[in-house]
C-alpha cells in the first residue's frame, strides 16, 4: 500500500483553521457556484458590489482543507478590488498567496478563482 503524506504551508493551515469571510451572504448581488467533478467538492462565492468594486465577499465551501484555505484567501485578495482587477486573480495567484499547495492539491485552488470569476460574470450578466 502506498501512503501519501500531504504537507501544507503554515499559511494554508492558518486559513484552514481561521477562515476569513466564511458564510452565506443573504443580500449578495451575485453568487458564483463551482464544483469539482473529480472530488465532488462544492464552493459558493458571494459578492456585494458598489461602484464597480467588491465591497463585500464571502464563501461557503463543502470540501477539503485546501479548498477552504483557498476560498478564504481569494476573498481576502478580492475584497476592495474593482471587478476587472478581481477577474485578473488567477488560480496560481491564490496558490502563491498561500505559499504554495502540494501538487496533489493544486486543483483545489481552481475552485476559488473560478468561483470568484463566476460570481463577477453573473453580476455583469444581471446588469445587462
Ligand atoms: Fe476537492 Fe480539494 S480535494 S477541492
Backbone and ligand atoms as CSV (ligand in chain L), in Angstrom:
chain,resi,resn,atom,element,x,y,z
A,1,UNK,N,N,0.842,-1.196,0.000
A,1,UNK,CA,C,0.000,0.000,0.000
A,1,UNK,C,C,0.881,1.251,0.000
A,2,UNK,N,N,0.505,2.223,-0.866
A,2,UNK,CA,C,1.273,3.471,-0.918
A,2,UNK,C,C,0.624,4.491,0.012
A,3,UNK,N,N,1.434,5.089,0.860
A,3,UNK,CA,C,0.913,6.091,1.786
A,3,UNK,C,C,1.324,7.479,1.279
A,4,UNK,N,N,0.355,8.371,1.107
A,4,UNK,CA,C,0.657,9.722,0.630
A,4,UNK,C,C,0.585,10.690,1.809
A,5,UNK,N,N,1.686,11.401,2.020
A,5,UNK,CA,C,1.704,12.390,3.098
A,5,UNK,C,C,1.594,13.774,2.460
A,6,UNK,N,N,0.594,14.529,2.885
A,6,UNK,CA,C,0.397,15.870,2.326
A,6,UNK,C,C,0.887,16.893,3.339
A,7,UNK,N,N,1.833,17.720,2.893
A,7,UNK,CA,C,2.347,18.752,3.798
A,7,UNK,C,C,1.873,20.117,3.305
A,8,UNK,N,N,1.164,20.821,4.166
A,8,UNK,CA,C,0.660,22.150,3.835
A,8,UNK,C,C,1.565,23.221,4.422
A,9,UNK,N,N,1.569,24.392,3.777
A,9,UNK,CA,C,2.318,25.532,4.312
A,9,UNK,C,C,1.612,26.043,5.577
A,10,UNK,N,N,2.326,26.833,6.362
A,10,UNK,CA,C,1.726,27.413,7.574
A,10,UNK,C,C,0.526,28.284,7.203
A,11,UNK,N,N,0.643,28.996,6.068
A,11,UNK,CA,C,-0.442,29.893,5.655
A,11,UNK,C,C,-1.707,29.108,5.321
A,12,UNK,N,N,-1.552,27.975,4.642
A,12,UNK,CA,C,-2.718,27.141,4.326
A,12,UNK,C,C,-3.373,26.698,5.625
A,13,UNK,N,N,-2.556,26.230,6.552
A,13,UNK,CA,C,-3.093,25.742,7.826
A,13,UNK,C,C,-3.795,26.861,8.590
A,14,UNK,N,N,-3.214,28.058,8.520
A,14,UNK,CA,C,-3.784,29.196,9.248
A,14,UNK,C,C,-5.153,29.569,8.670
A,15,UNK,N,N,-5.248,29.618,7.347
A,15,UNK,CA,C,-6.535,29.954,6.709
A,15,UNK,C,C,-7.557,28.831,6.876
A,16,UNK,N,N,-7.064,27.609,6.937
A,16,UNK,CA,C,-7.974,26.474,7.148
A,16,UNK,C,C,-8.560,26.524,8.560
A,17,UNK,N,N,-7.704,26.841,9.527
A,17,UNK,CA,C,-8.165,26.858,10.923
A,17,UNK,C,C,-8.963,28.114,11.254
A,18,UNK,N,N,-8.617,29.237,10.614
A,18,UNK,CA,C,-9.315,30.510,10.868
A,18,UNK,C,C,-9.776,31.125,9.551
A,19,UNK,N,N,-10.726,30.506,8.894
A,19,UNK,CA,C,-11.135,31.031,7.584
A,19,UNK,C,C,-11.725,32.442,7.679
A,20,UNK,N,N,-11.332,33.300,6.725
A,20,UNK,CA,C,-11.850,34.676,6.677
A,20,UNK,C,C,-13.098,34.703,5.792
A,21,UNK,N,N,-14.020,35.566,6.148
A,21,UNK,CA,C,-15.205,35.818,5.307
A,21,UNK,C,C,-16.002,34.551,4.984
A,22,UNK,N,N,-16.153,33.698,5.960
A,22,UNK,CA,C,-16.881,32.448,5.709
A,22,UNK,C,C,-18.360,32.628,6.037
A,23,UNK,N,N,-19.214,32.087,5.203
A,23,UNK,CA,C,-20.647,32.099,5.475
A,23,UNK,C,C,-21.449,32.602,4.297
A,24,UNK,N,N,-22.723,32.303,4.346
A,24,UNK,CA,C,-23.627,32.716,3.283
A,24,UNK,C,C,-23.873,34.225,3.389
A,25,UNK,N,N,-24.058,34.899,2.256
A,25,UNK,CA,C,-24.407,36.316,2.264
A,25,UNK,C,C,-25.836,36.452,1.740
A,26,UNK,N,N,-26.726,36.790,2.647
A,26,UNK,CA,C,-28.159,36.828,2.297
A,26,UNK,C,C,-28.468,37.829,1.182
A,27,UNK,N,N,-27.816,39.007,1.249
A,27,UNK,CA,C,-28.151,40.063,0.289
A,27,UNK,C,C,-27.081,40.229,-0.791
A,28,UNK,N,N,-26.463,39.117,-1.176
A,28,UNK,CA,C,-25.411,39.182,-2.200
A,28,UNK,C,C,-25.969,39.690,-3.521
A,29,UNK,N,N,-25.144,40.417,-4.271
A,29,UNK,CA,C,-25.552,40.860,-5.608
A,29,UNK,C,C,-25.394,39.731,-6.618
A,30,UNK,N,N,-24.488,38.804,-6.340
A,30,UNK,CA,C,-24.304,37.652,-7.240
A,30,UNK,C,C,-23.595,36.532,-6.491
A,31,UNK,N,N,-23.823,35.328,-6.974
A,31,UNK,CA,C,-23.204,34.149,-6.362
A,31,UNK,C,C,-22.533,33.325,-7.464
A,32,UNK,N,N,-21.294,32.964,-7.233
A,32,UNK,CA,C,-20.597,32.076,-8.161
A,32,UNK,C,C,-20.581,30.678,-7.562
A,33,UNK,N,N,-21.087,29.740,-8.314
A,33,UNK,CA,C,-21.133,28.358,-7.823
A,33,UNK,C,C,-20.233,27.495,-8.693
A,34,UNK,N,N,-19.321,26.798,-8.056
A,34,UNK,CA,C,-18.445,25.906,-8.816
A,34,UNK,C,C,-18.300,24.568,-8.096
A,35,UNK,N,N,-18.104,23.537,-8.886
A,35,UNK,CA,C,-17.916,22.210,-8.318
A,35,UNK,C,C,-16.716,21.554,-8.961
A,36,UNK,N,N,-16.134,20.651,-8.232
A,36,UNK,CA,C,-15.020,19.893,-8.786
A,36,UNK,C,C,-15.508,18.473,-9.068
A,37,UNK,N,N,-15.637,18.130,-10.342
A,37,UNK,CA,C,-16.187,16.816,-10.671
A,37,UNK,C,C,-15.324,15.657,-10.181
A,38,UNK,N,N,-14.018,15.926,-10.003
A,38,UNK,CA,C,-13.120,14.845,-9.572
A,38,UNK,C,C,-13.394,14.423,-8.132
A,39,UNK,N,N,-13.508,15.426,-7.255
A,39,UNK,CA,C,-13.649,15.087,-5.835
A,39,UNK,C,C,-15.054,15.345,-5.302
A,40,UNK,N,N,-15.881,16.041,-6.105
A,40,UNK,CA,C,-17.259,16.296,-5.678
A,40,UNK,C,C,-17.406,17.492,-4.763
A,41,UNK,N,N,-16.308,18.234,-4.553
A,41,UNK,CA,C,-16.390,19.400,-3.677
A,41,UNK,C,C,-17.160,20.538,-4.341
A,42,UNK,N,N,-17.732,21.397,-3.488
A,42,UNK,CA,C,-18.614,22.448,-3.977
A,42,UNK,C,C,-18.270,23.759,-3.271
A,43,UNK,N,N,-18.319,24.864,-4.029
A,43,UNK,CA,C,-17.996,26.165,-3.436
A,43,UNK,C,C,-18.924,27.254,-3.951
A,44,UNK,N,N,-19.329,28.123,-3.048
A,44,UNK,CA,C,-20.120,29.299,-3.415
A,44,UNK,C,C,-19.336,30.539,-3.015
A,45,UNK,N,N,-19.215,31.482,-3.944
A,45,UNK,CA,C,-18.598,32.774,-3.632
A,45,UNK,C,C,-19.674,33.847,-3.792
A,46,UNK,N,N,-19.904,34.591,-2.730
A,46,UNK,CA,C,-20.926,35.649,-2.717
A,46,UNK,C,C,-20.237,37.008,-2.814
A,47,UNK,N,N,-20.772,37.879,-3.681
A,47,UNK,CA,C,-20.185,39.225,-3.753
A,47,UNK,C,C,-21.250,40.308,-3.623
A,48,UNK,N,N,-20.819,41.391,-3.033
A,48,UNK,CA,C,-21.631,42.601,-2.928
A,48,UNK,C,C,-20.804,43.673,-3.631
A,49,UNK,N,N,-21.427,44.335,-4.608
A,49,UNK,CA,C,-20.670,45.273,-5.445
A,49,UNK,C,C,-21.172,46.699,-5.245
A,50,UNK,N,N,-20.225,47.624,-5.125
A,50,UNK,CA,C,-20.584,49.044,-5.033
A,50,UNK,C,C,-19.599,49.835,-5.885
A,51,UNK,N,N,-20.153,50.655,-6.778
A,51,UNK,CA,C,-19.341,51.467,-7.693
A,51,UNK,C,C,-18.249,50.636,-8.364
A,52,UNK,N,N,-18.663,49.494,-8.890
A,52,UNK,CA,C,-17.781,48.599,-9.646
A,52,UNK,C,C,-16.656,47.954,-8.811
A,53,UNK,N,N,-16.774,48.060,-7.481
A,53,UNK,CA,C,-15.767,47.423,-6.615
A,53,UNK,C,C,-16.418,46.355,-5.757
A,54,UNK,N,N,-15.647,45.350,-5.389
A,54,UNK,CA,C,-16.157,44.311,-4.500
A,54,UNK,C,C,-16.152,44.865,-3.081
A,55,UNK,N,N,-17.325,45.262,-2.643
A,55,UNK,CA,C,-17.447,45.891,-1.331
A,55,UNK,C,C,-17.412,44.837,-0.234
A,56,UNK,N,N,-18.050,43.687,-0.514
A,56,UNK,CA,C,-18.057,42.603,0.465
A,56,UNK,C,C,-18.030,41.266,-0.282
A,57,UNK,N,N,-17.484,40.285,0.371
A,57,UNK,CA,C,-17.352,38.966,-0.276
A,57,UNK,C,C,-17.325,37.893,0.809
A,58,UNK,N,N,-17.964,36.780,0.538
A,58,UNK,CA,C,-17.897,35.669,1.481
A,58,UNK,C,C,-17.987,34.352,0.715
A,59,UNK,N,N,-17.776,33.272,1.432
A,59,UNK,CA,C,-17.798,31.967,0.751
A,59,UNK,C,C,-18.403,30.884,1.626
A,60,UNK,N,N,-18.876,29.862,0.960
A,60,UNK,CA,C,-19.247,28.607,1.619
A,60,UNK,C,C,-18.560,27.508,0.824
A,61,UNK,N,N,-17.836,26.674,1.504
A,61,UNK,CA,C,-17.125,25.598,0.822
A,61,UNK,C,C,-17.433,24.266,1.472
A,62,UNK,N,N,-17.868,23.346,0.650
A,62,UNK,CA,C,-18.110,21.993,1.122
A,62,UNK,C,C,-17.011,21.158,0.488
A,63,UNK,N,N,-15.872,21.132,1.157
A,63,UNK,CA,C,-14.747,20.446,0.543
A,63,UNK,C,C,-13.585,20.277,1.487
A,64,UNK,N,N,-12.444,20.027,0.884
A,64,UNK,CA,C,-11.250,19.699,1.667
A,64,UNK,C,C,-10.633,20.939,2.319
A,65,UNK,N,N,-9.637,20.715,3.136
A,65,UNK,CA,C,-8.963,21.803,3.841
A,65,UNK,C,C,-8.329,22.793,2.882
A,66,UNK,N,N,-7.739,22.302,1.803
A,66,UNK,CA,C,-7.110,23.198,0.829
A,66,UNK,C,C,-8.163,24.064,0.146
A,67,UNK,N,N,-9.340,23.498,-0.105
A,67,UNK,CA,C,-10.413,24.275,-0.742
A,67,UNK,C,C,-10.897,25.377,0.205
A,68,UNK,N,N,-10.958,25.062,1.485
A,68,UNK,CA,C,-11.368,26.077,2.467
A,68,UNK,C,C,-10.308,27.183,2.549
A,69,UNK,N,N,-9.051,26.800,2.602
A,69,UNK,CA,C,-7.970,27.795,2.693
A,69,UNK,C,C,-7.920,28.666,1.436
A,70,UNK,N,N,-8.117,28.069,0.270
A,70,UNK,CA,C,-8.049,28.871,-0.968
A,70,UNK,C,C,-9.263,29.799,-1.073
A,71,UNK,N,N,-10.429,29.340,-0.600
A,71,UNK,CA,C,-11.584,30.247,-0.662
A,71,UNK,C,C,-11.383,31.414,0.283
A,72,UNK,N,N,-10.878,31.116,1.475
A,72,UNK,CA,C,-10.611,32.173,2.439
A,72,UNK,C,C,-9.632,33.190,1.835
A,73,UNK,N,N,-8.565,32.695,1.235
A,73,UNK,CA,C,-7.551,33.583,0.659
A,73,UNK,C,C,-8.105,34.404,-0.494
A,74,UNK,N,N,-8.910,33.783,-1.361
A,74,UNK,CA,C,-9.408,34.529,-2.520
A,74,UNK,C,C,-10.329,35.661,-2.084
A,75,UNK,N,N,-11.056,35.465,-0.990
A,75,UNK,CA,C,-11.928,36.548,-0.521
A,75,UNK,C,C,-11.073,37.721,-0.020
A,76,UNK,N,N,-9.976,37.412,0.650
A,76,UNK,CA,C,-9.095,38.485,1.121
A,76,UNK,C,C,-8.448,39.219,-0.052
A,77,UNK,N,N,-8.092,38.462,-1.083
A,77,UNK,CA,C,-7.426,39.070,-2.235
A,77,UNK,C,C,-8.376,39.948,-3.039
A,78,UNK,N,N,-9.651,39.566,-3.092
A,78,UNK,CA,C,-10.598,40.262,-3.973
A,78,UNK,C,C,-11.280,41.454,-3.303
A,79,UNK,N,N,-11.377,41.423,-1.995
A,79,UNK,CA,C,-12.107,42.480,-1.280
A,79,UNK,C,C,-11.503,43.855,-1.567
A,80,UNK,N,N,-12.363,44.784,-1.994
A,80,UNK,CA,C,-11.910,46.148,-2.260
A,80,UNK,C,C,-11.403,46.366,-3.675
A,81,UNK,N,N,-11.231,45.283,-4.433
A,81,UNK,CA,C,-10.729,45.421,-5.804
A,81,UNK,C,C,-11.874,45.778,-6.759
A,82,UNK,N,N,-11.535,46.385,-7.894
A,82,UNK,CA,C,-12.545,46.588,-8.939
A,82,UNK,C,C,-12.849,45.215,-9.530
A,83,UNK,N,N,-13.966,45.118,-10.243
A,83,UNK,CA,C,-14.332,43.825,-10.831
A,83,UNK,C,C,-13.268,43.370,-11.831
A,84,UNK,N,N,-12.737,44.315,-12.610
A,84,UNK,CA,C,-11.701,43.947,-13.576
A,84,UNK,C,C,-10.436,43.443,-12.875
A,85,UNK,N,N,-10.074,44.102,-11.793
A,85,UNK,CA,C,-8.877,43.662,-11.047
A,85,UNK,C,C,-9.101,42.272,-10.457
A,86,UNK,N,N,-10.303,42.056,-9.929
A,86,UNK,CA,C,-10.605,40.757,-9.308
A,86,UNK,C,C,-10.614,39.639,-10.356
A,87,UNK,N,N,-11.018,39.992,-11.580
A,87,UNK,CA,C,-11.025,38.977,-12.646
A,87,UNK,C,C,-9.610,38.540,-13.017
A,88,UNK,N,N,-8.641,39.377,-12.688
A,88,UNK,CA,C,-7.249,39.040,-13.021
A,88,UNK,C,C,-6.611,38.092,-12.001
A,89,UNK,N,N,-7.296,37.851,-10.890
A,89,UNK,CA,C,-6.748,36.915,-9.887
A,89,UNK,C,C,-6.815,35.503,-10.460
A,90,UNK,N,N,-5.661,34.883,-10.578
A,90,UNK,CA,C,-5.612,33.548,-11.184
A,90,UNK,C,C,-5.537,32.460,-10.113
A,91,UNK,N,N,-5.738,31.251,-10.568
A,91,UNK,CA,C,-5.604,30.086,-9.681
A,91,UNK,C,C,-4.209,30.077,-9.054
A,92,UNK,N,N,-3.207,30.397,-9.882
A,92,UNK,CA,C,-1.822,30.377,-9.401
A,92,UNK,C,C,-1.592,31.476,-8.359
A,93,UNK,N,N,-2.212,32.651,-8.593
A,93,UNK,CA,C,-2.066,33.743,-7.615
A,93,UNK,C,C,-2.540,33.286,-6.237
A,94,UNK,N,N,-3.672,32.571,-6.232
A,94,UNK,CA,C,-4.250,32.120,-4.960
A,94,UNK,C,C,-3.296,31.123,-4.288
A,95,UNK,N,N,-2.803,30.185,-5.066
A,95,UNK,CA,C,-1.878,29.183,-4.516
A,95,UNK,C,C,-0.591,29.855,-4.032
A,96,UNK,N,N,-0.082,30.826,-4.813
A,96,UNK,CA,C,1.150,31.524,-4.426
A,96,UNK,C,C,0.953,32.307,-3.126
A,97,UNK,N,N,-0.224,32.941,-3.003
A,97,UNK,CA,C,-0.500,33.743,-1.798
A,97,UNK,C,C,-0.527,32.867,-0.549
A,98,UNK,N,N,-0.759,31.576,-0.752
A,98,UNK,CA,C,-0.777,30.634,0.377
A,98,UNK,C,C,0.577,29.936,0.536
A,99,UNK,N,N,1.606,30.498,-0.132
A,99,UNK,CA,C,2.948,29.894,-0.128
A,99,UNK,C,C,2.937,28.511,-0.749
A,100,UNK,N,N,2.067,28.330,-1.728
A,100,UNK,CA,C,2.034,27.081,-2.488
A,100,UNK,C,C,1.100,26.040,-1.908
A,101,UNK,N,N,0.753,25.114,-2.778
A,101,UNK,CA,C,-0.069,23.959,-2.369
A,101,UNK,C,C,0.651,22.707,-2.827
A,102,UNK,N,N,0.471,21.609,-2.133
A,102,UNK,CA,C,1.080,20.365,-2.602
A,102,UNK,C,C,0.517,20.039,-3.999
A,103,UNK,N,N,1.355,19.501,-4.904
A,103,UNK,CA,C,0.900,19.239,-6.281
A,103,UNK,C,C,-0.440,18.505,-6.341
A,104,UNK,N,N,-0.651,17.569,-5.460
A,104,UNK,CA,C,-1.891,16.778,-5.474
A,104,UNK,C,C,-3.109,17.633,-5.111
A,105,UNK,N,N,-2.849,18.804,-4.533
A,105,UNK,CA,C,-3.939,19.681,-4.097
A,105,UNK,C,C,-4.064,20.951,-4.940
A,106,UNK,N,N,-3.266,21.065,-5.991
A,106,UNK,CA,C,-3.310,22.284,-6.812
A,106,UNK,C,C,-4.697,22.510,-7.416
A,107,UNK,N,N,-5.386,21.433,-7.730
A,107,UNK,CA,C,-6.708,21.594,-8.359
A,107,UNK,C,C,-7.696,22.295,-7.422
A,108,UNK,N,N,-7.446,22.233,-6.129
A,108,UNK,CA,C,-8.361,22.851,-5.167
A,108,UNK,C,C,-8.376,24.374,-5.316
A,109,UNK,N,N,-7.231,24.938,-5.744
A,109,UNK,CA,C,-7.176,26.395,-5.911
A,109,UNK,C,C,-8.002,26.829,-7.119
A,110,UNK,N,N,-8.282,25.903,-8.033
A,110,UNK,CA,C,-9.104,26.240,-9.203
A,110,UNK,C,C,-10.484,26.682,-8.776
A,111,UNK,N,N,-11.021,25.988,-7.786
A,111,UNK,CA,C,-12.385,26.286,-7.340
A,111,UNK,C,C,-12.501,27.740,-6.887
A,112,UNK,N,N,-11.552,28.194,-6.098
A,112,UNK,CA,C,-11.647,29.532,-5.516
A,112,UNK,C,C,-11.613,30.613,-6.594
A,113,UNK,N,N,-10.617,30.542,-7.481
A,113,UNK,CA,C,-10.509,31.567,-8.522
A,113,UNK,C,C,-11.696,31.471,-9.482
A,114,UNK,N,N,-12.070,30.257,-9.845
A,114,UNK,CA,C,-13.198,30.083,-10.777
A,114,UNK,C,C,-14.503,30.573,-10.152
A,115,UNK,N,N,-14.679,30.318,-8.852
A,115,UNK,CA,C,-15.898,30.754,-8.163
A,115,UNK,C,C,-15.996,32.271,-8.144
A,116,UNK,N,N,-14.871,32.925,-7.902
A,116,UNK,CA,C,-14.839,34.391,-7.904
A,116,UNK,C,C,-15.190,34.919,-9.296
A,117,UNK,N,N,-14.550,34.356,-10.315
A,117,UNK,CA,C,-14.804,34.820,-11.691
A,117,UNK,C,C,-16.267,34.600,-12.082
A,118,UNK,N,N,-16.811,33.481,-11.668
A,118,UNK,CA,C,-18.201,33.171,-11.997
A,118,UNK,C,C,-19.156,34.167,-11.342
A,119,UNK,N,N,-18.869,34.511,-10.081
A,119,UNK,CA,C,-19.714,35.480,-9.376
A,119,UNK,C,C,-19.693,36.825,-10.111
A,120,UNK,N,N,-18.519,37.231,-10.569
A,120,UNK,CA,C,-18.396,38.516,-11.286
A,120,UNK,C,C,-19.155,38.448,-12.623
A,121,UNK,N,N,-18.998,37.336,-13.329
A,121,UNK,CA,C,-19.717,37.178,-14.609
A,121,UNK,C,C,-21.231,37.234,-14.383
A,122,UNK,N,N,-21.687,36.553,-13.347
A,122,UNK,CA,C,-23.130,36.557,-13.039
A,122,UNK,C,C,-23.600,37.975,-12.739
A,123,UNK,N,N,-22.804,38.706,-11.956
A,123,UNK,CA,C,-23.159,40.079,-11.608
A,123,UNK,C,C,-23.280,40.918,-12.886
A,124,UNK,N,N,-22.311,40.769,-13.771
A,124,UNK,CA,C,-22.320,41.579,-15.003
A,124,UNK,C,C,-23.496,41.204,-15.897
A,125,UNK,N,N,-23.824,39.925,-15.934
A,125,UNK,CA,C,-24.993,39.483,-16.733
A,125,UNK,C,C,-26.260,40.149,-16.203
A,126,UNK,N,N,-26.362,40.210,-14.875
A,126,UNK,CA,C,-27.563,40.805,-14.258
A,126,UNK,C,C,-27.674,42.295,-14.568
A,127,UNK,N,N,-26.537,42.943,-14.773
A,127,UNK,CA,C,-26.533,44.389,-15.035
A,127,UNK,C,C,-26.973,44.715,-16.464
A,128,UNK,N,N,-26.927,43.738,-17.368
A,128,UNK,CA,C,-27.242,43.996,-18.783
A,128,UNK,C,C,-28.723,44.293,-18.980
L,1,LIG,FE1,FE,-11.696,18.626,-3.736
L,1,LIG,FE2,FE,-9.689,19.856,-2.672
L,1,LIG,S1,S,-9.999,17.721,-2.806
L,1,LIG,S2,S,-11.278,20.714,-3.793
